[in-house]
Amino acid sequence: VLIDRRYHNRELEMMKALDHECVIRLQHHFEKAGRKRDETYLHLVMDFLPETIRSASLAYQKQRSRLPVDHVRVYLYQTLKALDYIHSKNICHRDLKPDNLLVDPAQLRLKLIDFGCAKVLVA
């Protein structure tokens, strides 16, 4: 992500504060100079999960099959747990879509990602 020094990076601050099994974890972050003199890029190092819920679903479609209902239930439950957690922190994700749900089909694990559009709500 190209850093614009005029703006505070909300995603980094949110990622530092979040700690839940169904939300992607920030492992490390660092800045690196870009090619131009005044460019700086922020790199976020997070947990790895092999695919998105979209790609998992498409893999089943290619086999002329469907994502098993039991898997859908588990993934939906984990999605709702993630949303409940971030909402308890007054965070609105604002970009919930299949590409922002990483999954590990072998272990039936799901993690919510991409807090670039997220916003902390204040009362």
Backbone as numpy.savetxt, mean C-alpha at the origin, in Angstrom:
# Nx Ny Nz CAx CAy CAz Cx Cy Cz
10.18 8.83 -5.75 9.33 10.00 -5.75 10.22 11.23 -5.75
9.99 12.13 -6.69 10.74 13.39 -6.73 10.26 14.25 -5.56
11.19 14.72 -4.76 10.85 15.54 -3.60 10.72 16.99 -4.03
9.59 17.57 -3.67 9.39 19.00 -3.87 9.52 19.64 -2.49
10.58 20.36 -2.26 10.88 20.93 -0.94 9.82 21.93 -0.47
8.98 22.38 -1.38 7.92 23.32 -0.98 6.81 22.62 -0.21
6.73 21.29 -0.34 5.64 20.54 0.27 6.18 19.49 1.22
5.42 19.24 2.26 5.75 18.20 3.24 5.31 16.86 2.66
6.14 15.83 2.79 5.78 14.52 2.25 4.88 13.78 3.24
3.58 13.80 2.96 2.61 13.16 3.85 2.76 11.65 3.87
3.08 11.07 2.71 3.17 9.61 2.64 4.23 9.08 3.59
5.40 9.68 3.60 6.48 9.22 4.47 6.08 9.33 5.94
5.49 10.44 6.31 5.08 10.62 7.71 4.02 9.60 8.12
3.07 9.33 7.24 2.04 8.33 7.55 2.65 6.95 7.67
3.53 6.61 6.73 4.13 5.28 6.74 4.93 5.04 8.02
5.59 6.07 8.51 6.35 5.95 9.76 5.42 5.64 10.94
4.21 6.16 10.90 3.28 6.03 12.02 2.44 4.76 11.98
2.38 4.09 10.83 1.50 2.94 10.69 2.20 1.63 11.06
1.50 0.81 11.81 2.04 -0.49 12.22 0.88 -1.47 12.38
0.59 -2.19 11.31 -0.52 -3.15 11.33 -0.20 -4.27 10.35
-0.64 -5.47 10.68 -0.33 -6.64 9.85 -0.90 -6.57 8.44
-1.93 -5.76 8.22 -2.56 -5.67 6.90 -2.24 -4.36 6.18
-1.28 -3.63 6.70 -0.83 -2.39 6.07 0.67 -2.55 5.80
1.09 -2.18 4.61 2.50 -2.32 4.23 3.38 -1.59 5.24
4.51 -2.21 5.60 5.42 -1.62 6.58 6.58 -0.93 5.90
6.88 0.25 6.38 8.06 0.97 5.92 9.27 0.39 6.64
10.20 -0.16 5.89 11.40 -0.74 6.49 12.52 0.29 6.59
12.60 1.14 5.56 13.70 2.10 5.49 13.33 3.15 4.45
13.94 4.30 4.55 13.78 5.31 3.50 15.10 6.07 3.36
15.32 6.57 2.16 16.53 7.36 1.93 16.30 8.30 0.76
17.11 9.32 0.72 17.05 10.30 -0.37 18.28 10.12 -1.24
18.09 10.37 -2.53 19.20 10.25 -3.47 19.11 11.39 -4.47
20.24 11.97 -4.78 20.27 13.08 -5.73 19.88 12.60 -7.12
19.16 13.45 -7.83 18.77 13.14 -9.20 19.84 13.57 -10.18
19.54 13.48 -11.44 20.51 13.86 -12.48 20.69 15.37 -12.56
19.61 16.08 -12.31 19.70 17.54 -12.31 20.15 18.01 -10.94
20.74 19.17 -10.90 21.36 19.67 -9.67 20.37 19.83 -8.51
19.17 20.27 -8.79 18.22 20.53 -7.71 17.19 19.41 -7.53
17.45 18.24 -8.10 16.53 17.11 -7.96 16.97 16.18 -6.83
16.01 15.80 -6.00 16.25 14.81 -4.96 15.07 13.84 -4.98
15.38 12.56 -4.91 14.35 11.54 -4.94 14.27 10.83 -3.59
13.04 10.60 -3.15 12.79 9.85 -1.93 12.51 8.40 -2.30
13.21 7.49 -1.67 13.02 6.05 -1.90 12.47 5.43 -0.62
11.37 4.71 -0.75 10.76 4.02 0.38 10.97 2.52 0.21
11.54 1.89 1.22 11.77 0.44 1.19 10.72 -0.19 2.09
9.91 -1.07 1.51 8.79 -1.66 2.25 8.80 -3.18 2.14
7.88 -3.80 2.87 7.70 -5.25 2.79 7.48 -5.66 1.34
7.81 -6.91 1.04 7.59 -7.43 -0.31 6.46 -8.45 -0.29
5.51 -8.26 -1.18 4.51 -9.27 -1.48 4.51 -9.41 -3.00
4.39 -10.63 -3.52 4.67 -10.87 -4.93 3.70 -10.31 -5.96
2.47 -10.03 -5.60 1.55 -9.55 -6.63 0.41 -8.73 -6.04
-0.35 -8.10 -6.94 -1.52 -7.35 -6.52 -2.74 -8.26 -6.59
-3.80 -7.84 -5.96 -5.04 -8.61 -6.04 -5.53 -8.67 -7.49
-5.26 -7.61 -8.25 -5.64 -7.59 -9.66 -4.88 -8.68 -10.44
-3.57 -8.74 -10.26 -2.80 -9.74 -11.00 -3.15 -11.16 -10.56
-3.45 -11.35 -9.29 -3.86 -12.68 -8.81 -5.18 -13.09 -9.47
-6.10 -12.15 -9.54 -7.39 -12.43 -10.17 -7.23 -12.71 -11.67
-6.39 -11.93 -12.33 -6.16 -12.14 -13.77 -5.51 -13.50 -14.05
-4.65 -13.95 -13.15 -4.02 -15.26 -13.32 -5.08 -16.36 -13.33
-6.07 -16.24 -12.46 -7.17 -17.21 -12.46 -8.00 -17.09 -13.74
-8.25 -15.87 -14.18 -9.04 -15.67 -15.40 -8.36 -16.29 -16.61
-7.05 -16.19 -16.68 -6.31 -16.78 -17.80 -6.47 -18.30 -17.83
-6.69 -18.88 -16.67 -6.90 -20.33 -16.58 -8.39 -20.68 -16.69
-9.18 -19.68 -17.07 -10.63 -19.83 -17.19 -11.24 -20.32 -15.88
-10.77 -19.68 -14.82 -11.23 -20.01 -13.47 -11.49 -18.71 -12.72
-11.88 -18.84 -11.49 -12.12 -17.66 -10.65 -11.32 -17.78 -9.36
-11.03 -16.63 -8.80 -10.40 -16.60 -7.49 -11.32 -17.36 -6.53
-10.80 -18.35 -5.80 -11.66 -19.12 -4.89 -12.38 -18.23 -3.88
-13.61 -18.56 -3.61 -14.44 -17.77 -2.69 -13.77 -17.66 -1.32
-13.15 -18.72 -0.86 -12.46 -18.66 0.44 -11.34 -17.62 0.42
-10.64 -17.52 -0.70 -9.57 -16.52 -0.82 -10.17 -15.11 -0.82
-11.27 -14.95 -1.54 -11.94 -13.65 -1.58 -12.35 -13.23 -0.17
-12.90 -14.15 0.59 -13.32 -13.84 1.96 -12.14 -13.41 2.82
-11.04 -14.15 2.73 -9.85 -13.83 3.53 -9.29 -12.47 3.13
-9.20 -12.22 1.82 -8.67 -10.94 1.35 -9.59 -9.78 1.72
-10.88 -9.99 1.62 -11.82 -8.93 1.99 -11.72 -8.63 3.48
-11.63 -9.67 4.29 -11.49 -9.48 5.74 -10.23 -8.68 6.06
-9.12 -9.03 5.41 -7.86 -8.31 5.67 -7.93 -6.87 5.17
-8.61 -6.65 4.06 -8.80 -5.28 3.55 -9.58 -4.45 4.55
-10.65 -5.03 5.08 -11.47 -4.32 6.06 -10.70 -4.06 7.36
-9.86 -5.01 7.76 -9.02 -4.80 8.94 -8.06 -3.63 8.72
-7.47 -3.58 7.53 -6.54 -2.49 7.21 -7.26 -1.14 7.23
-8.44 -1.10 6.61 -9.20 0.15 6.58 -9.65 0.56 7.98
-10.08 -0.39 8.77 -10.48 -0.08 10.14 -9.30 0.51 10.91
-8.13 -0.06 10.72 -6.93 0.43 11.42 -6.58 1.86 10.99
-6.50 2.10 9.67 -6.10 3.44 9.25 -7.18 4.47 9.60
-8.44 4.06 9.56 -9.51 4.98 9.96 -9.42 5.29 11.45
-8.98 4.33 12.25 -8.81 4.58 13.69 -7.69 5.60 13.93
-6.81 5.75 12.95 -5.73 6.75 13.01 -6.13 8.04 12.30
-7.42 8.14 11.93 -7.96 9.31 11.21 -7.32 9.51 9.84
-6.96 8.42 9.20 -6.37 8.48 7.86 -7.40 7.98 6.85
-7.58 8.76 5.80 -8.44 8.37 4.69 -7.52 8.03 3.51
-7.57 6.81 3.01 -6.66 6.34 1.97 -6.85 7.08 0.65
-8.06 7.23 0.20 -8.46 7.98 -0.99 -8.00 7.40 -2.33
-7.46 6.18 -2.33 -7.05 5.56 -3.60 -7.16 4.04 -3.51
-8.24 3.58 -2.91 -8.43 2.14 -2.74 -8.83 1.52 -4.08
-8.00 0.60 -4.55 -8.26 -0.10 -5.82 -7.45 -1.39 -5.81
-7.76 -2.33 -6.71 -7.06 -3.62 -6.71 -5.54 -3.51 -6.82
-5.04 -2.51 -7.53 -3.59 -2.36 -7.66 -2.92 -1.91 -6.37
-3.69 -1.44 -5.41 -3.12 -0.99 -4.13 -3.34 -2.01 -3.01
-3.62 -3.24 -3.41 -3.74 -4.33 -2.45 -2.76 -5.42 -2.88
-1.64 -5.52 -2.17 -0.66 -6.56 -2.48 -1.04 -7.84 -1.77
-0.79 -8.96 -2.43 -1.13 -10.25 -1.83 0.02 -11.24 -2.00
0.05 -12.17 -1.08 0.91 -13.35 -1.18 -0.04 -14.54 -1.21
-0.39 -15.02 -2.41 -1.38 -16.10 -2.52 -0.99 -17.38 -1.78
0.29 -17.65 -1.68 0.74 -18.87 -1.01 0.38 -18.86 0.48
0.38 -17.67 1.07 0.08 -17.56 2.50 -1.24 -16.84 2.77
-1.96 -16.49 1.71 -3.22 -15.75 1.82 -3.07 -14.49 2.68
-2.01 -13.74 2.41 -1.78 -12.48 3.12 -2.05 -11.32 2.18
-2.59 -10.25 2.73 -2.88 -9.04 1.97 -2.36 -7.84 2.75
-1.86 -6.86 2.01 -1.42 -5.60 2.64 -1.87 -4.42 1.78
-2.39 -3.42 2.45 -2.79 -2.17 1.80 -1.54 -1.33 1.56
-1.42 -0.78 0.34 -0.25 0.02 -0.01 -0.66 1.37 -0.58
0.33 2.19 -0.88 0.22 3.46 -1.60 -0.59 4.51 -0.83
0.10 5.20 0.04 -0.52 6.25 0.83 -0.21 7.64 0.27
0.13 7.68 -1.01 0.46 8.95 -1.66 -0.71 9.92 -1.75
-1.92 9.40 -1.86 -3.12 10.25 -1.92 -3.81 10.37 -0.56
-3.33 9.62 0.42 -3.99 9.58 1.73 -3.90 10.92 2.44
-4.83 11.11 3.33 -4.89 12.36 4.07 -5.32 12.09 5.50
-4.69 12.79 6.43 -5.11 12.71 7.82 -6.28 13.66 7.99
-7.37 13.13 8.53 -8.57 13.94 8.73 -8.56 14.54 10.13
-8.88 15.79 10.21 -8.95 16.46 11.51 -10.38 16.88 11.77
-10.78 16.76 13.02 -12.17 17.09 13.38 -12.37 18.58 13.54
